[in-house]
């Protein structure tokens, strides 16, 4: 069986692209209008950073699994 390579329609094969926390803050603020910058930095931003790190770890694990599969 021959593997089929196809670029992702979302990222065009570039992988996960990090969104700056300032952009995330503005997007979340539309949903939570009372969210101020201090609350964002103290409570929400650390969660956002952990979530981004988890995305990079999972992407790396998926890439490793894919590489092992096609060898």
CHARMM internal coordinates of N, CA and C (Angstrom, degrees):
IC EDIT
DIST 1 N 1 CA 1.4433
DIST 1 CA 1 C 1.5311
ANGL 1 N 1 CA 1 C 108.59
DIST 1 C 2 N 1.3071
ANGL 1 CA 1 C 2 N 117.03
DIHE 1 N 1 CA 1 C 2 N 136.71
DIST 2 N 2 CA 1.4543
ANGL 1 C 2 N 2 CA 123.45
DIHE 1 CA 1 C 2 N 2 CA 179.74
DIST 2 CA 2 C 1.5235
ANGL 2 N 2 CA 2 C 109.57
DIHE 1 C 2 N 2 CA 2 C -101.54
DIST 2 C 3 N 1.3521
ANGL 2 CA 2 C 3 N 116.88
DIHE 2 N 2 CA 2 C 3 N 128.77
DIST 3 N 3 CA 1.4716
ANGL 2 C 3 N 3 CA 117.84
DIHE 2 CA 2 C 3 N 3 CA 177.89
DIST 3 CA 3 C 1.5269
ANGL 3 N 3 CA 3 C 111.03
DIHE 2 C 3 N 3 CA 3 C -67.44
DIST 3 C 4 N 1.2936
ANGL 3 CA 3 C 4 N 115.40
DIHE 3 N 3 CA 3 C 4 N 147.68
DIST 4 N 4 CA 1.4622
ANGL 3 C 4 N 4 CA 121.61
DIHE 3 CA 3 C 4 N 4 CA 178.21
DIST 4 CA 4 C 1.5159
ANGL 4 N 4 CA 4 C 108.07
DIHE 3 C 4 N 4 CA 4 C -105.34
DIST 4 C 5 N 1.3114
ANGL 4 CA 4 C 5 N 116.99
DIHE 4 N 4 CA 4 C 5 N 123.93
DIST 5 N 5 CA 1.4591
ANGL 4 C 5 N 5 CA 121.84
DIHE 4 CA 4 C 5 N 5 CA 178.94
DIST 5 CA 5 C 1.5168
ANGL 5 N 5 CA 5 C 109.33
DIHE 4 C 5 N 5 CA 5 C -99.34
DIST 5 C 6 N 1.3023
ANGL 5 CA 5 C 6 N 115.45
DIHE 5 N 5 CA 5 C 6 N 131.28
DIST 6 N 6 CA 1.4617
ANGL 5 C 6 N 6 CA 120.38
DIHE 5 CA 5 C 6 N 6 CA 179.32
DIST 6 CA 6 C 1.5203
ANGL 6 N 6 CA 6 C 107.96
DIHE 5 C 6 N 6 CA 6 C -144.24
DIST 6 C 7 N 1.3236
ANGL 6 CA 6 C 7 N 116.42
DIHE 6 N 6 CA 6 C 7 N 132.16
DIST 7 N 7 CA 1.4620
ANGL 6 C 7 N 7 CA 119.86
DIHE 6 CA 6 C 7 N 7 CA 176.58
DIST 7 CA 7 C 1.5184
ANGL 7 N 7 CA 7 C 109.90
DIHE 6 C 7 N 7 CA 7 C -69.31
DIST 7 C 8 N 1.3036
ANGL 7 CA 7 C 8 N 115.51
DIHE 7 N 7 CA 7 C 8 N 141.75
DIST 8 N 8 CA 1.4615
ANGL 7 C 8 N 8 CA 121.67
DIHE 7 CA 7 C 8 N 8 CA 177.42
DIST 8 CA 8 C 1.5323
ANGL 8 N 8 CA 8 C 109.31
DIHE 7 C 8 N 8 CA 8 C -62.89
DIST 8 C 9 N 1.3214
ANGL 8 CA 8 C 9 N 115.99
DIHE 8 N 8 CA 8 C 9 N 135.10
DIST 9 N 9 CA 1.4647
ANGL 8 C 9 N 9 CA 119.22
DIHE 8 CA 8 C 9 N 9 CA -179.49
DIST 9 CA 9 C 1.5251
ANGL 9 N 9 CA 9 C 112.07
DIHE 8 C 9 N 9 CA 9 C -71.76
DIST 9 C 10 N 1.3348
ANGL 9 CA 9 C 10 N 117.18
DIHE 9 N 9 CA 9 C 10 N -20.28
DIST 10 N 10 CA 1.4662
ANGL 9 C 10 N 10 CA 120.52
DIHE 9 CA 9 C 10 N 10 CA -179.71
DIST 10 CA 10 C 1.5266
ANGL 10 N 10 CA 10 C 112.71
DIHE 9 C 10 N 10 CA 10 C -84.31
DIST 10 C 11 N 1.3467
ANGL 10 CA 10 C 11 N 116.11
DIHE 10 N 10 CA 10 C 11 N -43.54
DIST 11 N 11 CA 1.4695
ANGL 10 C 11 N 11 CA 118.39
DIHE 10 CA 10 C 11 N 11 CA -173.55
DIST 11 CA 11 C 1.5246
ANGL 11 N 11 CA 11 C 113.20
DIHE 10 C 11 N 11 CA 11 C -114.25
DIST 11 C 12 N 1.3248
ANGL 11 CA 11 C 12 N 117.92
DIHE 11 N 11 CA 11 C 12 N -1.98
DIST 12 N 12 CA 1.4684
ANGL 11 C 12 N 12 CA 123.30
DIHE 11 CA 11 C 12 N 12 CA -178.44
DIST 12 CA 12 C 1.5251
ANGL 12 N 12 CA 12 C 111.86
DIHE 11 C 12 N 12 CA 12 C 58.02
DIST 12 C 13 N 1.3371
ANGL 12 CA 12 C 13 N 116.72
DIHE 12 N 12 CA 12 C 13 N 30.90
DIST 13 N 13 CA 1.4543
ANGL 12 C 13 N 13 CA 121.40
DIHE 12 CA 12 C 13 N 13 CA 176.81
DIST 13 CA 13 C 1.5155
ANGL 13 N 13 CA 13 C 115.40
DIHE 12 C 13 N 13 CA 13 C 84.11
DIST 13 C 14 N 1.3191
ANGL 13 CA 13 C 14 N 118.27
DIHE 13 N 13 CA 13 C 14 N 6.72
DIST 14 N 14 CA 1.4646
ANGL 13 C 14 N 14 CA 121.28
DIHE 13 CA 13 C 14 N 14 CA -178.87
DIST 14 CA 14 C 1.5251
ANGL 14 N 14 CA 14 C 112.43
DIHE 13 C 14 N 14 CA 14 C -86.59
DIST 14 C 15 N 1.3089
ANGL 14 CA 14 C 15 N 118.83
DIHE 14 N 14 CA 14 C 15 N -16.54
DIST 15 N 15 CA 1.4581
ANGL 14 C 15 N 15 CA 121.77
DIHE 14 CA 14 C 15 N 15 CA -178.71
DIST 15 CA 15 C 1.5206
ANGL 15 N 15 CA 15 C 111.72
DIHE 14 C 15 N 15 CA 15 C 89.80
DIST 15 C 16 N 1.3151
ANGL 15 CA 15 C 16 N 114.61
DIHE 15 N 15 CA 15 C 16 N -173.43
DIST 16 N 16 CA 1.4595
ANGL 15 C 16 N 16 CA 120.90
DIHE 15 CA 15 C 16 N 16 CA -177.62
DIST 16 CA 16 C 1.5232
ANGL 16 N 16 CA 16 C 110.21
DIHE 15 C 16 N 16 CA 16 C -64.55
DIST 16 C 17 N 1.3157
ANGL 16 CA 16 C 17 N 116.28
DIHE 16 N 16 CA 16 C 17 N 132.36
DIST 17 N 17 CA 1.4578
ANGL 16 C 17 N 17 CA 121.97
DIHE 16 CA 16 C 17 N 17 CA 179.44
DIST 17 CA 17 C 1.5227
ANGL 17 N 17 CA 17 C 108.64
DIHE 16 C 17 N 17 CA 17 C -113.01
DIST 17 C 18 N 1.3078
ANGL 17 CA 17 C 18 N 116.68
DIHE 17 N 17 CA 17 C 18 N 119.65
DIST 18 N 18 CA 1.4605
ANGL 17 C 18 N 18 CA 121.48
DIHE 17 CA 17 C 18 N 18 CA -175.63
DIST 18 CA 18 C 1.5311
ANGL 18 N 18 CA 18 C 111.92
DIHE 17 C 18 N 18 CA 18 C -69.07
DIST 18 C 19 N 1.3233
ANGL 18 CA 18 C 19 N 115.20
DIHE 18 N 18 CA 18 C 19 N 134.19
DIST 19 N 19 CA 1.4615
ANGL 18 C 19 N 19 CA 122.11
DIHE 18 CA 18 C 19 N 19 CA 175.28
DIST 19 CA 19 C 1.5250
ANGL 19 N 19 CA 19 C 107.07
DIHE 18 C 19 N 19 CA 19 C -93.19
DIST 19 C 20 N 1.3288
ANGL 19 CA 19 C 20 N 119.25
DIHE 19 N 19 CA 19 C 20 N 127.84
DIST 20 N 20 CA 1.4676
ANGL 19 C 20 N 20 CA 120.43
DIHE 19 CA 19 C 20 N 20 CA 179.02
DIST 20 CA 20 C 1.5319
ANGL 20 N 20 CA 20 C 111.11
DIHE 19 C 20 N 20 CA 20 C -57.19
DIST 20 C 21 N 1.3275
ANGL 20 CA 20 C 21 N 116.03
DIHE 20 N 20 CA 20 C 21 N 146.78
DIST 21 N 21 CA 1.4638
ANGL 20 C 21 N 21 CA 119.83
DIHE 20 CA 20 C 21 N 21 CA -177.44
DIST 21 CA 21 C 1.5238
ANGL 21 N 21 CA 21 C 111.85
DIHE 20 C 21 N 21 CA 21 C -62.51
DIST 21 C 22 N 1.3247
ANGL 21 CA 21 C 22 N 117.40
DIHE 21 N 21 CA 21 C 22 N -28.27
DIST 22 N 22 CA 1.4698
ANGL 21 C 22 N 22 CA 119.49
DIHE 21 CA 21 C 22 N 22 CA 178.18
DIST 22 CA 22 C 1.5331
ANGL 22 N 22 CA 22 C 111.12
DIHE 21 C 22 N 22 CA 22 C -65.98
DIST 22 C 23 N 1.3204
ANGL 22 CA 22 C 23 N 116.62
DIHE 22 N 22 CA 22 C 23 N -36.09
DIST 23 N 23 CA 1.4646
ANGL 22 C 23 N 23 CA 120.83
DIHE 22 CA 22 C 23 N 23 CA 177.37
DIST 23 CA 23 C 1.5288
ANGL 23 N 23 CA 23 C 109.75
DIHE 22 C 23 N 23 CA 23 C -69.87
DIST 23 C 24 N 1.3341
ANGL 23 CA 23 C 24 N 116.29
DIHE 23 N 23 CA 23 C 24 N -40.91
DIST 24 N 24 CA 1.4662
ANGL 23 C 24 N 24 CA 120.30
DIHE 23 CA 23 C 24 N 24 CA 177.51
DIST 24 CA 24 C 1.5240
ANGL 24 N 24 CA 24 C 110.44
DIHE 23 C 24 N 24 CA 24 C -62.94
DIST 24 C 25 N 1.3298
ANGL 24 CA 24 C 25 N 117.03
DIHE 24 N 24 CA 24 C 25 N -41.19
DIST 25 N 25 CA 1.4655
ANGL 24 C 25 N 25 CA 121.39
DIHE 24 CA 24 C 25 N 25 CA 178.58
DIST 25 CA 25 C 1.5265
ANGL 25 N 25 CA 25 C 110.68
DIHE 24 C 25 N 25 CA 25 C -59.03
DIST 25 C 26 N 1.3146
ANGL 25 CA 25 C 26 N 116.48
DIHE 25 N 25 CA 25 C 26 N -46.37
DIST 26 N 26 CA 1.4703
ANGL 25 C 26 N 26 CA 120.18
DIHE 25 CA 25 C 26 N 26 CA -179.59
DIST 26 CA 26 C 1.5274
ANGL 26 N 26 CA 26 C 111.20
DIHE 25 C 26 N 26 CA 26 C -63.57
DIST 26 C 27 N 1.3235
ANGL 26 CA 26 C 27 N 116.87
DIHE 26 N 26 CA 26 C 27 N -39.17
DIST 27 N 27 CA 1.4655
ANGL 26 C 27 N 27 CA 120.34
DIHE 26 CA 26 C 27 N 27 CA 179.76
DIST 27 CA 27 C 1.5267
ANGL 27 N 27 CA 27 C 110.99
DIHE 26 C 27 N 27 CA 27 C -67.48
DIST 27 C 28 N 1.3201
ANGL 27 CA 27 C 28 N 116.66
DIHE 27 N 27 CA 27 C 28 N -43.58
DIST 28 N 28 CA 1.4652
ANGL 27 C 28 N 28 CA 120.49
DIHE 27 CA 27 C 28 N 28 CA -179.92
DIST 28 CA 28 C 1.5163
ANGL 28 N 28 CA 28 C 110.60
DIHE 27 C 28 N 28 CA 28 C -68.27
DIST 28 C 29 N 1.3085
ANGL 28 CA 28 C 29 N 115.90
DIHE 28 N 28 CA 28 C 29 N -33.63
DIST 29 N 29 CA 1.4647
ANGL 28 C 29 N 29 CA 119.51
DIHE 28 CA 28 C 29 N 29 CA -179.47
DIST 29 CA 29 C 1.5327
ANGL 29 N 29 CA 29 C 111.84
DIHE 28 C 29 N 29 CA 29 C -63.99
DIST 29 C 30 N 1.3167
ANGL 29 CA 29 C 30 N 117.02
DIHE 29 N 29 CA 29 C 30 N -27.74
DIST 30 N 30 CA 1.4714
ANGL 29 C 30 N 30 CA 119.66
DIHE 29 CA 29 C 30 N 30 CA 174.97
DIST 30 CA 30 C 1.5239
ANGL 30 N 30 CA 30 C 110.66
DIHE 29 C 30 N 30 CA 30 C -65.12
DIST 30 C 31 N 1.3375
ANGL 30 CA 30 C 31 N 115.84
DIHE 30 N 30 CA 30 C 31 N -33.03
DIST 31 N 31 CA 1.4655
ANGL 30 C 31 N 31 CA 120.25
DIHE 30 CA 30 C 31 N 31 CA 179.53
DIST 31 CA 31 C 1.5221
ANGL 31 N 31 CA 31 C 112.19
DIHE 30 C 31 N 31 CA 31 C -85.24
DIST 31 C 32 N 1.3396
ANGL 31 CA 31 C 32 N 116.03
DIHE 31 N 31 CA 31 C 32 N -30.56
DIST 32 N 32 CA 1.4697
ANGL 31 C 32 N 32 CA 122.21
DIHE 31 CA 31 C 32 N 32 CA -179.09
DIST 32 CA 32 C 1.5281
ANGL 32 N 32 CA 32 C 107.16
DIHE 31 C 32 N 32 CA 32 C -126.23
DIST 32 C 33 N 1.3274
ANGL 32 CA 32 C 33 N 117.91
DIHE 32 N 32 CA 32 C 33 N 82.46
DIST 33 N 33 CA 1.4700
ANGL 32 C 33 N 33 CA 121.21
DIHE 32 CA 32 C 33 N 33 CA -173.77
DIST 33 CA 33 C 1.5334
ANGL 33 N 33 CA 33 C 114.50
DIHE 32 C 33 N 33 CA 33 C -60.67
DIST 33 C 34 N 1.3284
ANGL 33 CA 33 C 34 N 118.00
DIHE 33 N 33 CA 33 C 34 N -26.56
DIST 34 N 34 CA 1.4645
ANGL 33 C 34 N 34 CA 121.10
DIHE 33 CA 33 C 34 N 34 CA -179.01
DIST 34 CA 34 C 1.5277
ANGL 34 N 34 CA 34 C 113.38
DIHE 33 C 34 N 34 CA 34 C -81.65
DIST 34 C 35 N 1.3130
ANGL 34 CA 34 C 35 N 117.67
DIHE 34 N 34 CA 34 C 35 N -1.62
DIST 35 N 35 CA 1.4617
ANGL 34 C 35 N 35 CA 121.33
DIHE 34 CA 34 C 35 N 35 CA -178.79
DIST 35 CA 35 C 1.5249
ANGL 35 N 35 CA 35 C 109.84
DIHE 34 C 35 N 35 CA 35 C -70.01
DIST 35 C 36 N 1.3304
ANGL 35 CA 35 C 36 N 115.75
DIHE 35 N 35 CA 35 C 36 N 119.50
DIST 36 N 36 CA 1.4680
ANGL 35 C 36 N 36 CA 118.25
DIHE 35 CA 35 C 36 N 36 CA 177.40
DIST 36 CA 36 C 1.5293
ANGL 36 N 36 CA 36 C 109.92
DIHE 35 C 36 N 36 CA 36 C -99.65
DIST 36 C 37 N 1.3158
ANGL 36 CA 36 C 37 N 115.38
DIHE 36 N 36 CA 36 C 37 N 167.59
DIST 37 N 37 CA 1.4699
ANGL 36 C 37 N 37 CA 120.84
DIHE 36 CA 36 C 37 N 37 CA -174.84
DIST 37 CA 37 C 1.5268
ANGL 37 N 37 CA 37 C 112.23
DIHE 36 C 37 N 37 CA 37 C -61.64
DIST 37 C 38 N 1.3160
ANGL 37 CA 37 C 38 N 117.66
DIHE 37 N 37 CA 37 C 38 N -39.33
DIST 38 N 38 CA 1.4687
ANGL 37 C 38 N 38 CA 120.67
DIHE 37 CA 37 C 38 N 38 CA -178.87
DIST 38 CA 38 C 1.5278
ANGL 38 N 38 CA 38 C 110.75
DIHE 37 C 38 N 38 CA 38 C -63.97
DIST 38 C 39 N 1.3239
ANGL 38 CA 38 C 39 N 116.94
DIHE 38 N 38 CA 38 C 39 N -44.67
DIST 39 N 39 CA 1.4638
ANGL 38 C 39 N 39 CA 120.40
DIHE 38 CA 38 C 39 N 39 CA 178.24
DIST 39 CA 39 C 1.5234
ANGL 39 N 39 CA 39 C 110.42
DIHE 38 C 39 N 39 CA 39 C -63.69
DIST 39 C 40 N 1.3182
ANGL 39 CA 39 C 40 N 116.40
DIHE 39 N 39 CA 39 C 40 N -39.67
DIST 40 N 40 CA 1.4653
ANGL 39 C 40 N 40 CA 120.49
DIHE 39 CA 39 C 40 N 40 CA 177.01
DIST 40 CA 40 C 1.5201
ANGL 40 N 40 CA 40 C 110.47
DIHE 39 C 40 N 40 CA 40 C -58.29
DIST 40 C 41 N 1.3268
ANGL 40 CA 40 C 41 N 116.83
DIHE 40 N 40 CA 40 C 41 N -50.79
DIST 41 N 41 CA 1.4723
ANGL 40 C 41 N 41 CA 120.83
DIHE 40 CA 40 C 41 N 41 CA -176.07
DIST 41 CA 41 C 1.5281
ANGL 41 N 41 CA 41 C 112.85
DIHE 40 C 41 N 41 CA 41 C -66.64
DIST 41 C 42 N 1.3176
ANGL 41 CA 41 C 42 N 117.66
DIHE 41 N 41 CA 41 C 42 N -36.69
DIST 42 N 42 CA 1.4661
ANGL 41 C 42 N 42 CA 120.71
DIHE 41 CA 41 C 42 N 42 CA -175.59
DIST 42 CA 42 C 1.5237
ANGL 42 N 42 CA 42 C 113.42
DIHE 41 C 42 N 42 CA 42 C -83.64
DIST 42 C 43 N 1.3289
ANGL 42 CA 42 C 43 N 117.34
DIHE 42 N 42 CA 42 C 43 N -33.91
DIST 43 N 43 CA 1.4618
ANGL 42 C 43 N 43 CA 119.73
DIHE 42 CA 42 C 43 N 43 CA -172.22
DIST 43 CA 43 C 1.5251
ANGL 43 N 43 CA 43 C 114.38
DIHE 42 C 43 N 43 CA 43 C -115.28
DIST 43 C 44 N 1.2943
ANGL 43 CA 43 C 44 N 117.38
DIHE 43 N 43 CA 43 C 44 N -46.00
DIST 44 N 44 CA 1.4565
ANGL 43 C 44 N 44 CA 120.78
DIHE 43 CA 43 C 44 N 44 CA -172.95
DIST 44 CA 44 C 1.5285
ANGL 44 N 44 CA 44 C 113.24
DIHE 43 C 44 N 44 CA 44 C -86.62
DIST 44 C 45 N 1.3101
ANGL 44 CA 44 C 45 N 117.53
DIHE 44 N 44 CA 44 C 45 N -40.99
DIST 45 N 45 CA 1.4664
ANGL 44 C 45 N 45 CA 120.62
DIHE 44 CA 44 C 45 N 45 CA -175.55
DIST 45 CA 45 C 1.5325
ANGL 45 N 45 CA 45 C 112.51
DIHE 44 C 45 N 45 CA 45 C -61.82
DIST 45 C 46 N 1.3476
ANGL 45 CA 45 C 46 N 119.61
DIHE 45 N 45 CA 45 C 46 N -41.73
DIST 46 N 46 CA 1.4718
ANGL 45 C 46 N 46 CA 117.85
DIHE 45 CA 45 C 46 N 46 CA 176.69
DIST 46 CA 46 C 1.5361
ANGL 46 N 46 CA 46 C 112.48
DIHE 45 C 46 N 46 CA 46 C -58.93
DIST 46 C 47 N 1.3321
ANGL 46 CA 46 C 47 N 116.56
DIHE 46 N 46 CA 46 C 47 N -39.84
DIST 47 N 47 CA 1.4641
ANGL 46 C 47 N 47 CA 120.10
DIHE 46 CA 46 C 47 N 47 CA 176.33
DIST 47 CA 47 C 1.5273
ANGL 47 N 47 CA 47 C 110.40
DIHE 46 C 47 N 47 CA 47 C -62.84
DIST 47 C 48 N 1.3232
ANGL 47 CA 47 C 48 N 116.39
DIHE 47 N 47 CA 47 C 48 N -43.27
DIST 48 N 48 CA 1.4647
ANGL 47 C 48 N 48 CA 121.62
DIHE 47 CA 47 C 48 N 48 CA 179.15
DIST 48 CA 48 C 1.5338
ANGL 48 N 48 CA 48 C 110.27
DIHE 47 C 48 N 48 CA 48 C -59.86
DIST 48 C 49 N 1.3332
ANGL 48 CA 48 C 49 N 117.02
DIHE 48 N 48 CA 48 C 49 N -44.38
DIST 49 N 49 CA 1.4697
ANGL 48 C 49 N 49 CA 121.06
DIHE 48 CA 48 C 49 N 49 CA -179.59
DIST 49 CA 49 C 1.5302
ANGL 49 N 49 CA 49 C 111.16
DIHE 48 C 49 N 49 CA 49 C -63.45
DIST 49 C 50 N 1.3297
ANGL 49 CA 49 C 50 N 117.40
DIHE 49 N 49 CA 49 C 50 N -40.73
DIST 50 N 50 CA 1.4684
ANGL 49 C 50 N 50 CA 121.08
DIHE 49 CA 49 C 50 N 50 CA 177.97
DIST 50 CA 50 C 1.5240
ANGL 50 N 50 CA 50 C 110.23
DIHE 49 C 50 N 50 CA 50 C -64.82
DIST 50 C 51 N 1.3187
ANGL 50 CA 50 C 51 N 115.97
DIHE 50 N 50 CA 50 C 51 N -41.29
DIST 51 N 51 CA 1.4611
ANGL 50 C 51 N 51 CA 120.59
DIHE 50 CA 50 C 51 N 51 CA 179.06
DIST 51 CA 51 C 1.5302
ANGL 51 N 51 CA 51 C 111.13
DIHE 50 C 51 N 51 CA 51 C -62.67
DIST 51 C 52 N 1.3144
ANGL 51 CA 51 C 52 N 117.32
DIHE 51 N 51 CA 51 C 52 N -41.94
DIST 52 N 52 CA 1.4704
ANGL 51 C 52 N 52 CA 121.53
DIHE 51 CA 51 C 52 N 52 CA 177.91
DIST 52 CA 52 C 1.5291
ANGL 52 N 52 CA 52 C 110.17
DIHE 51 C 52 N 52 CA 52 C -63.15
DIST 52 C 53 N 1.3387
ANGL 52 CA 52 C 53 N 116.54
DIHE 52 N 52 CA 52 C 53 N -44.31
DIST 53 N 53 CA 1.4662
ANGL 52 C 53 N 53 CA 120.37
DIHE 52 CA 52 C 53 N 53 CA 178.58
DIST 53 CA 53 C 1.5212
ANGL 53 N 53 CA 53 C 110.88
DIHE 52 C 53 N 53 CA 53 C -59.63
DIST 53 C 54 N 1.3133
ANGL 53 CA 53 C 54 N 116.45
DIHE 53 N 53 CA 53 C 54 N -42.25
DIST 54 N 54 CA 1.4692
ANGL 53 C 54 N 54 CA 121.40
DIHE 53 CA 53 C 54 N 54 CA 179.00
DIST 54 CA 54 C 1.5296
ANGL 54 N 54 CA 54 C 110.43
DIHE 53 C 54 N 54 CA 54 C -62.12
DIST 54 C 55 N 1.3102
ANGL 54 CA 54 C 55 N 117.13
DIHE 54 N 54 CA 54 C 55 N -39.74
DIST 55 N 55 CA 1.4716
ANGL 54 C 55 N 55 CA 120.66
DIHE 54 CA 54 C 55 N 55 CA 178.08
DIST 55 CA 55 C 1.5278
ANGL 55 N 55 CA 55 C 111.03
DIHE 54 C 55 N 55 CA 55 C -61.55
DIST 55 C 56 N 1.3305
ANGL 55 CA 55 C 56 N 117.56
DIHE 55 N 55 CA 55 C 56 N -42.43
DIST 56 N 56 CA 1.4618
ANGL 55 C 56 N 56 CA 120.84
DIHE 55 CA 55 C 56 N 56 CA 179.03
DIST 56 CA 56 C 1.5275
ANGL 56 N 56 CA 56 C 111.08
DIHE 55 C 56 N 56 CA 56 C -65.94
DIST 56 C 57 N 1.3317
ANGL 56 CA 56 C 57 N 117.21
DIHE 56 N 56 CA 56 C 57 N -40.71
DIST 57 N 57 CA 1.4679
ANGL 56 C 57 N 57 CA 121.13
DIHE 56 CA 56 C 57 N 57 CA 178.44
DIST 57 CA 57 C 1.5266
ANGL 57 N 57 CA 57 C 110.11
DIHE 56 C 57 N 57 CA 57 C -62.55
DIST 57 C 58 N 1.3191
ANGL 57 CA 57 C 58 N 116.83
DIHE 57 N 57 CA 57 C 58 N -47.42
DIST 58 N 58 CA 1.4631
ANGL 57 C 58 N 58 CA 121.03
DIHE 57 CA 57 C 58 N 58 CA -179.47
DIST 58 CA 58 C 1.5271
ANGL 58 N 58 CA 58 C 111.60
DIHE 57 C 58 N 58 CA 58 C -63.84
DIST 58 C 59 N 1.3169
ANGL 58 CA 58 C 59 N 117.16
DIHE 58 N 58 CA 58 C 59 N -38.47
DIST 59 N 59 CA 1.4615
ANGL 58 C 59 N 59 CA 120.49
DIHE 58 CA 58 C 59 N 59 CA 178.17
DIST 59 CA 59 C 1.5266
ANGL 59 N 59 CA 59 C 110.02
DIHE 58 C 59 N 59 CA 59 C -63.79
DIST 59 C 60 N 1.3235
ANGL 59 CA 59 C 60 N 116.75
DIHE 59 N 59 CA 59 C 60 N -41.49
DIST 60 N 60 CA 1.4570
ANGL 59 C 60 N 60 CA 121.21
DIHE 59 CA 59 C 60 N 60 CA 179.05
DIST 60 CA 60 C 1.5314
ANGL 60 N 60 CA 60 C 111.01
DIHE 59 C 60 N 60 CA 60 C -64.80
DIST 60 C 61 N 1.3276
ANGL 60 CA 60 C 61 N 116.37
DIHE 60 N 60 CA 60 C 61 N -42.30
DIST 61 N 61 CA 1.4673
ANGL 60 C 61 N 61 CA 120.26
DIHE 60 CA 60 C 61 N 61 CA 178.67
DIST 61 CA 61 C 1.5293
ANGL 61 N 61 CA 61 C 111.15
DIHE 60 C 61 N 61 CA 61 C -64.09
DIST 61 C 62 N 1.3122
ANGL 61 CA 61 C 62 N 117.04
DIHE 61 N 61 CA 61 C 62 N -39.55
DIST 62 N 62 CA 1.4664
ANGL 61 C 62 N 62 CA 120.71
DIHE 61 CA 61 C 62 N 62 CA 177.98
DIST 62 CA 62 C 1.5253
ANGL 62 N 62 CA 62 C 110.47
DIHE 61 C 62 N 62 CA 62 C -64.56
DIST 62 C 63 N 1.3173
ANGL 62 CA 62 C 63 N 116.91
DIHE 62 N 62 CA 62 C 63 N -40.93
DIST 63 N 63 CA 1.4659
ANGL 62 C 63 N 63 CA 121.12
DIHE 62 CA 62 C 63 N 63 CA 178.85
DIST 63 CA 63 C 1.5245
ANGL 63 N 63 CA 63 C 110.63
DIHE 62 C 63 N 63 CA 63 C -63.66
DIST 63 C 64 N 1.3359
ANGL 63 CA 63 C 64 N 117.31
DIHE 63 N 63 CA 63 C 64 N -42.31
DIST 64 N 64 CA 1.4626
ANGL 63 C 64 N 64 CA 120.93
DIHE 63 CA 63 C 64 N 64 CA 178.50
DIST 64 CA 64 C 1.5256
ANGL 64 N 64 CA 64 C 111.06
DIHE 63 C 64 N 64 CA 64 C -63.93
DIST 64 C 65 N 1.3263
ANGL 64 CA 64 C 65 N 116.69
DIHE 64 N 64 CA 64 C 65 N -43.81
DIST 65 N 65 CA 1.4650
ANGL 64 C 65 N 65 CA 120.49
DIHE 64 CA 64 C 65 N 65 CA 179.10
DIST 65 CA 65 C 1.5284
ANGL 65 N 65 CA 65 C 110.46
DIHE 64 C 65 N 65 CA 65 C -62.72
DIST 65 C 66 N 1.3037
ANGL 65 CA 65 C 66 N 116.85
DIHE 65 N 65 CA 65 C 66 N -41.69
DIST 66 N 66 CA 1.4608
ANGL 65 C 66 N 66 CA 120.86
DIHE 65 CA 65 C 66 N 66 CA 178.55
DIST 66 CA 66 C 1.5239
ANGL 66 N 66 CA 66 C 110.50
DIHE 65 C 66 N 66 CA 66 C -63.48
DIST 66 C 67 N 1.3298
ANGL 66 CA 66 C 67 N 116.76
DIHE 66 N 66 CA 66 C 67 N -43.00
DIST 67 N 67 CA 1.4690
ANGL 66 C 67 N 67 CA 120.47
DIHE 66 CA 66 C 67 N 67 CA -179.82
DIST 67 CA 67 C 1.5264
ANGL 67 N 67 CA 67 C 111.26
DIHE 66 C 67 N 67 CA 67 C -63.06
DIST 67 C 68 N 1.3366
ANGL 67 CA 67 C 68 N 116.77
DIHE 67 N 67 CA 67 C 68 N -40.75
DIST 68 N 68 CA 1.4710
ANGL 67 C 68 N 68 CA 120.23
DIHE 67 CA 67 C 68 N 68 CA 178.35
DIST 68 CA 68 C 1.5300
ANGL 68 N 68 CA 68 C 110.70
DIHE 67 C 68 N 68 CA 68 C -66.03
DIST 68 C 69 N 1.3055
ANGL 68 CA 68 C 69 N 116.68
DIHE 68 N 68 CA 68 C 69 N -35.22
DIST 69 N 69 CA 1.4621
ANGL 68 C 69 N 69 CA 121.32
DIHE 68 CA 68 C 69 N 69 CA -176.49
DIST 69 CA 69 C 1.5191
ANGL 69 N 69 CA 69 C 112.07
DIHE 68 C 69 N 69 CA 69 C -68.76
DIST 69 C 70 N 1.3119
ANGL 69 CA 69 C 70 N 117.69
DIHE 69 N 69 CA 69 C 70 N -37.75
DIST 70 N 70 CA 1.4681
ANGL 69 C 70 N 70 CA 119.63
DIHE 69 CA 69 C 70 N 70 CA -174.95
DIST 70 CA 70 C 1.5237
ANGL 70 N 70 CA 70 C 113.71
DIHE 69 C 70 N 70 CA 70 C -90.20
DIST 70 C 71 N 1.3295
ANGL 70 CA 70 C 71 N 118.63
DIHE 70 N 70 CA 70 C 71 N -1.27
DIST 71 N 71 CA 1.4738
ANGL 70 C 71 N 71 CA 120.42
DIHE 70 CA 70 C 71 N 71 CA 179.13
DIST 71 CA 71 C 1.5010
ANGL 71 N 71 CA 71 C 111.47
DIHE 70 C 71 N 71 CA 71 C -74.70
END
COOR INIT
IC SEED 1 N 1 CA 1 C
IC BUILD
